[in-house]
């Protein structure tokens, strides 16, 4: 059967009766639902405070005054820098360790492998929320409360990333690695020069997913950080917005939300091909 | 001549053996070097804290006092006698019950729709994924602003001749609003997982079914769903855990789990106990309850969904 016919057969699986126009209309409706909150957020943030309840989408006149206001009112610049640093350090650590562990668990057989894997995977079932109390007590004891070391500590290696990398690494042909062994390459070089380059799409995917979750993580920074200048954006936003909501500061809250959301959307749009491809590639094998 | 050959091959064998041995040691050294630090890390940051939580859950402790007297199951009894705690468990179940099927259905619908069109696929995929990369806190404030009594949504409802709604200020609507906002944020991720899964289904099955005269619905029901089952299982567990964890949404959208505790989740309750009233014993006991719930939930899902795979 030709590829076209096969494609048609597959496509038919959602309903041949549905015309292309309806499908596109549904998809476009979804796009509107997906994007409207962001559009409303950005346009609101450009309005003059007295136009707070103006239902129009396009602000007239548009102003950047709200942004000047929020940077004057709260250390938004610091928060952006803190958040970026936390996300970057977390990502670097996760990449190194998760890739290594994923590789070993996928490509070697050794005593205790199954138990180790089960142990790591079972920590996936334990949400951060369950651990914050002991983490907080531990951080206080080690004088790590209200420090970046304390903030970073719990996220340096992730079970999710290990699971992801193991899945990808399993698709590497063992013959290739064995051939390298016969050629006399050390295990370390096989890992660094053969395995890692071959799973680059997976590594990029993991990097972006870690950066996103590092940027957006909330509950632990919310608990462990106390000094305003040390906050990350989500934590800062909670305090900033809670204070402003009652005295018609909604326009400024929207400016703050825009500042915390747009950088990440831009990062995503720049890398989206790689992340979406990276995830899609796994499914093709 | 022959003796020489034997000697030679014996030597070669020994050499081979010694190579294999060093190779084996090298291999094991590599394995354990790679694993040692991560394992210690998981023990220190996951296993020990859990054990610690279990230990505190049977003690009374206000953080400041030096001793932590053993009180048996008193903390658990206290929790279940507390109406607010019971309510928070009910709310948490509600989030899971609405959120997981909602997210899976919406994600699958978008994935199938995307597979059925030929143009702008990349554009749609990118757009649908955007909410997933954005901060829950920021997004929650945007929703809160849109859904205010005099906000944009109510203005639109009035324009359409409908009644304005209380949304986050109604104890009957608020939990659903929050669950919907969580679904909205994760549809893109779910879509991507399903697209990946759908691409993994070999075309030959569809071709064969097509030739046998199976219609679209039967192909969906008897090929797509069963073959997608491992993906559905994985997604349901991951999604379930994320709905059990609802917290940032609550802090941002209703602040104190209101109105009338209708959006107070288990995690929010734990947070209040531990960091507002400093009842570490009760908070840890609530943590243990959450732990048991997640465990039970995961095992149940593994069992229920696994059964379907056996076609």
Interface residues (C-beta under 8 A of the other chain):
Chain A: X1 X5 X6 X9 X10 X11 X12 X13 X14 X15 X16 X18 X20 X23 X24 X26 X27 X30 X31 X33 X34 X35 X37 X38 X40 X41 X44 X53 X55 X97 X100 X101 X103 X104 X108 X110 X116 X119 X120 X123 X124 X125 X126 X127 X128 X129 X130 X131 X132 X133 X134 X135 X136 X137 X138 X153 X154 X156 X157 X159 X162 X181 X186 X187 X188 X191 X212 X215 X216 X218 X219 X222 X223 X233 X234 X235 X237 X238 X241 X242 X245 X250 X253 X254 X256 X257 X260 X261 X264 X265 X267 X268 X269 X272 X273 X276 X279 X280 X282 X283 X284 X285
Chain B: X23 X26 X27 X28 X30 X31 X34 X35 X37 X38 X39 X41 X42 X45 X46 X47 X48 X49 X50 X52 X53 X56 X63 X110 X112 X113 X114 X115 X116 X117 X120 X122 X124 X125 X126 X127 X128 X129 X130 X131 X132 X133 X134 X135 X136 X137 X138 X139 X141 X142 X143 X144 X145 X146 X150 X152 X155 X156 X184 X187 X188 X192 X193 X195 X196 X197 X198 X199 X200 X203 X206 X207 X209 X210 X216 X217 X219 X220 X223 X224 X241 X244 X245 X247 X248 X251 X252 X255 X267 X270 X271 X274 X275 X280 X283 X284 X287 X290 X291 X294 X295 X298
